Amino acid sequence: MAVDLLLGLQWGDEGKGKIVDVLTKKYDIIARFQGGPNAGHTLIFNGNKHVLHTIPSGIFHKTALNIVGNGVVIDPVIFKKELENLDKNNIDYEKKLLISRKAHLILPTHRLLDAASETSKGKAKIGSTLKGIGPTYMDKTGRNGIRVGDLELDDWKEKYQALTQKHLKILDYFNIQISYDLKELEVEFYKGIEKLKSLQFIDSEDYLNTAIKENKTILAEGAQGSLLDIDFGTYPFVTSSNTTAAGACTGLGVAPNKIGNVYGIFKAYTTRVGSGPFPTELFDKNGETMARVGHEFGATTGRPRRCGWLDLVALKYAVQVNGVTQLMMMKGDVLSGFDTLKVCTSYKYKGKEVTHLPYNIEPENITPIYSEFKGWEADLTEMTTEEELPKNLLDYIDFIEKETGVPITIVSVGPDRKQTIIR
């Protein structure tokens, strides 16, 4: 059996959590492979809204096991709050939520370093969520990090104190006034550690490869989006991990030849949170309408998302880098009511027309070139079959399929798990 992947193809916030929730009934295991609580996966069902940050989106199903993989970074404080929210919903997670011993821990001082680093950049801020993600991955690659498995060792607190002291010296280097009470932060941190230790720790790479041999079905869940990948995203305005398909292999310990379907999630338009280039961004009423109708605010930060037309150049790039086998289009319902829709099909880059994503897509280097499509008026939110969808939307879908060479197998027409059309 192969491991299927589910990835975001834009700048995050594509609706991955909803699709994982929809697909979970087909899988025995849902495994998160990268990122940390800078992610916000929103699920809506039975009239209730649930937001997850670290825990895989299959947790609300009784049958699936959920694994937090080695590529994830965990903030014990935020993780504890997530578990407490599950308690409110009577979710029995102790038996079906497993944590990789090789996952790294976010310390209170990681968050302080994140704030100091971002503040020091002034106008060049990258738009960090200030969750300590970047500094934690820096310690991981610098071979200084503390991992979940260290909590089972007698000297883990000594490691913690040594790393914390190093961080405090770095904070002095920034020479930026940040108000904090470390002892107060540590009280909540240690409470989070105790809650985390109540769960089962596993050697996840062995666990998952054994599950593959036993013909278990596995869905790997990514966070953020492909255009935020540390290598292939719009650097430096990116996250600190590999959000693309390759990240699933390193984030779970699964070999490339074990990868099966790669599900790519994208919005019918484009959004971005934080700083960085955004070629199709709209600053007019169309952009305002997308934001208002689409409720475009970050699930983790609450920050308003920038909105724009679908960027097919960037989408095709993400499809290529990830080896996407199926596309899933989200928020088609948000585009209802537009007379005309635009899709960016190429860029004018340094005087030439290009159809690939160039090294630098800052506005001084490129101008988007658009194709136009007729819009539709119909309210999609009550539709349940492909036959009900308006012709102009089907034409829009057909064009995207032809351009990418990949079928669109799911069309989402609303936030609820029921508002999902399978094609």
SULJO-V403736 format. One record per residue. N is the residue number from 1. SS is DSSP state (helix for helix, strand for strand, loop for the rest). Layout:
<<N & SS> <N & SS>>
This chain:
<<1 & loop> <2 & loop> <3 & strand> <4 & strand> <5 & strand> <6 & strand> <7 & strand> <8 & strand> <9 & loop> <10 & loop> <11 & loop> <12 & loop> <13 & loop> <14 & loop> <15 & loop> <16 & helix> <17 & helix> <18 & helix> <19 & helix> <20 & helix> <21 & helix> <22 & helix> <23 & helix> <24 & helix> <25 & helix> <26 & helix> <27 & loop> <28 & loop> <29 & strand> <30 & strand> <31 & strand> <32 & strand> <33 & loop> <34 & loop> <35 & strand> <36 & loop> <37 & loop> <38 & loop> <39 & loop> <40 & loop> <41 & strand> <42 & strand> <43 & strand> <44 & strand> <45 & strand> <46 & loop> <47 & loop> <48 & strand> <49 & strand> <50 & strand> <51 & strand> <52 & strand> <53 & loop> <54 & loop> <55 & loop> <56 & loop> <57 & loop> <58 & loop> <59 & loop> <60 & loop> <61 & loop> <62 & loop> <63 & loop> <64 & loop> <65 & strand> <66 & strand> <67 & strand> <68 & strand> <69 & loop> <70 & loop> <71 & loop> <72 & strand> <73 & strand> <74 & strand> <75 & strand> <76 & helix> <77 & helix> <78 & helix> <79 & helix> <80 & helix> <81 & helix> <82 & helix> <83 & helix> <84 & helix> <85 & helix> <86 & helix> <87 & helix> <88 & helix> <89 & loop> <90 & loop> <91 & loop> <92 & loop> <93 & loop> <94 & loop> <95 & loop> <96 & loop> <97 & strand> <98 & strand> <99 & strand> <100 & strand> <101 & loop> <102 & loop> <103 & loop> <104 & strand> <105 & strand> <106 & strand> <107 & loop> <108 & helix> <109 & helix> <110 & helix> <111 & helix> <112 & helix> <113 & helix> <114 & helix> <115 & helix> <116 & helix> <117 & helix> <118 & helix> <119 & helix> <120 & helix> <121 & loop> <122 & helix> <123 & helix> <124 & helix> <125 & loop> <126 & loop> <127 & loop> <128 & loop> <129 & loop> <130 & loop> <131 & loop> <132 & loop> <133 & helix> <134 & helix> <135 & helix> <136 & helix> <137 & helix> <138 & helix> <139 & helix> <140 & helix> <141 & helix> <142 & loop> <143 & loop> <144 & loop> <145 & loop> <146 & loop> <147 & strand> <148 & helix> <149 & helix> <150 & helix> <151 & helix> <152 & helix> <153 & loop> <154 & loop> <155 & loop> <156 & helix> <157 & helix> <158 & helix> <159 & helix> <160 & helix> <161 & helix> <162 & helix> <163 & helix> <164 & helix> <165 & helix> <166 & helix> <167 & helix> <168 & helix> <169 & helix> <170 & helix> <171 & helix> <172 & helix> <173 & helix> <174 & helix> <175 & loop> <176 & loop> <177 & loop> <178 & loop> <179 & loop> <180 & loop> <181 & loop> <182 & helix> <183 & helix> <184 & helix> <185 & helix> <186 & helix> <187 & helix> <188 & helix> <189 & helix> <190 & helix> <191 & helix> <192 & helix> <193 & helix> <194 & helix> <195 & helix> <196 & helix> <197 & loop> <198 & loop> <199 & loop> <200 & strand> <201 & strand> <202 & strand> <203 & loop> <204 & helix> <205 & helix> <206 & helix> <207 & helix> <208 & helix> <209 & helix> <210 & helix> <211 & helix> <212 & helix> <213 & helix> <214 & loop> <215 & loop> <216 & loop> <217 & loop> <218 & strand> <219 & strand> <220 & strand> <221 & strand> <222 & loop> <223 & loop> <224 & loop> <225 & loop> <226 & helix> <227 & helix> <228 & helix> <229 & loop> <230 & loop> <231 & loop> <232 & loop> <233 & loop> <234 & loop> <235 & loop> <236 & loop> <237 & loop> <238 & loop> <239 & loop> <240 & loop> <241 & loop> <242 & loop> <243 & loop> <244 & loop> <245 & helix> <246 & helix> <247 & helix> <248 & helix> <249 & helix> <250 & helix> <251 & helix> <252 & helix> <253 & loop> <254 & loop> <255 & loop> <256 & helix> <257 & helix> <258 & helix> <259 & strand> <260 & strand> <261 & strand> <262 & strand> <263 & strand> <264 & strand> <265 & strand> <266 & strand> <267 & strand> <268 & loop> <269 & loop> <270 & strand> <271 & strand> <272 & strand> <273 & loop> <274 & loop> <275 & loop> <276 & loop> <277 & loop> <278 & loop> <279 & loop> <280 & loop> <281 & strand> <282 & loop> <283 & loop> <284 & loop> <285 & helix> <286 & helix> <287 & helix> <288 & helix> <289 & helix> <290 & helix> <291 & helix> <292 & helix> <293 & helix> <294 & loop> <295 & loop> <296 & loop> <297 & strand> <298 & loop> <299 & loop> <300 & loop> <301 & loop> <302 & loop> <303 & loop> <304 & strand> <305 & loop> <306 & strand> <307 & strand> <308 & strand> <309 & loop> <310 & strand> <311 & strand> <312 & helix> <313 & helix> <314 & helix> <315 & helix> <316 & helix> <317 & helix> <318 & helix> <319 & helix> <320 & helix> <321 & helix> <322 & helix> <323 & loop> <324 & loop> <325 & loop> <326 & strand> <327 & strand> <328 & strand> <329 & strand> <330 & strand> <331 & loop> <332 & helix> <333 & helix> <334 & helix> <335 & helix> <336 & loop> <337 & loop> <338 & loop> <339 & loop> <340 & strand> <341 & strand> <342 & strand> <343 & strand> <344 & strand> <345 & strand> <346 & strand> <347 & strand> <348 & strand> <349 & strand> <350 & loop> <351 & loop> <352 & strand> <353 & strand> <354 & strand> <355 & loop> <356 & loop> <357 & loop> <358 & loop> <359 & loop> <360 & loop> <361 & loop> <362 & loop> <363 & loop> <364 & loop> <365 & loop> <366 & strand> <367 & strand> <368 & strand> <369 & strand> <370 & strand> <371 & strand> <372 & strand> <373 & strand> <374 & strand> <375 & loop> <376 & loop> <377 & loop> <378 & loop> <379 & loop> <380 & loop> <381 & loop> <382 & loop> <383 & loop> <384 & loop> <385 & loop> <386 & helix> <387 & helix> <388 & helix> <389 & loop> <390 & loop> <391 & helix> <392 & helix> <393 & helix> <394 & helix> <395 & helix> <396 & helix> <397 & helix> <398 & helix> <399 & helix> <400 & helix> <401 & helix> <402 & helix> <403 & helix> <404 & helix> <405 & loop> <406 & loop> <407 & loop> <408 & strand> <409 & strand> <410 & strand> <411 & strand> <412 & strand> <413 & loop> <414 & loop> <415 & loop> <416 & strand> <417 & loop> <418 & loop> <419 & loop> <420 & strand> <421 & strand> <422 & strand> <423 & loop>>
